[in-house]
């Protein structure tokens, strides 16, 4: 398991975002790149030095979106589905991984990358119109959602420097069932899974935890009525 590609972006104008600019177009760099907690949501951007996040209302921040990872194996699947080349970074991911089941990673799972960086898996990516507009595929949000391969957002637990080619070690794996793909399904089309999402506890982003709790309580009231 290793970082196949380390990807950064510069701000570019886009008609597909309210922020006027986007940093979704990420390109491979060799590194090393410093990675640290960027600051709270709305202020902090990307955890990777030199990487652009333009809409800090919905992206970036300490709690759950400091780093985004997507598996090369899943990009390969999409290449077949879309019949087009998809270079590393094209989904806006900071880390294109190889040999790692990103969507099977558990919420709260920790990855050691390189000598010192420690990241924690927090949430799946939710597709948006900026992503769809950048990729230029018909009904992209729906297709991406139906595939159930969202990739993982991570927070920074211990800062460090990383480079393309660095190994990835699973430093901690929680004892629950809530994977990135499981949480994505609960959020996008299977609300009955929400009570089980709560098993991930405070490893969830606070908003995700409260959302799952509300849905679980709603389901419980329906059953008792």
Secondary structure, 3 states (H helix, E strand, C coil): CEEEEEEECCCEECCCCCCCEECCCCEEECEEEEECCCCCCCCCCCCECCCCCCCCCCCCCCCCCCEEEEEHHHHHHHHHHHCCCCCCCCCCCCEEEECCCCCCCECCCEEEECCCEEEEEEEECCCCHHHHHHHCCCCHHHHHHHHCCCCEEEEEEECEEEECCCEEEEEECCCCCCEHHHHHHHHHCCHHHHHHHHHHHHHCCHHHHHHHHHHHHHHHHHHHC
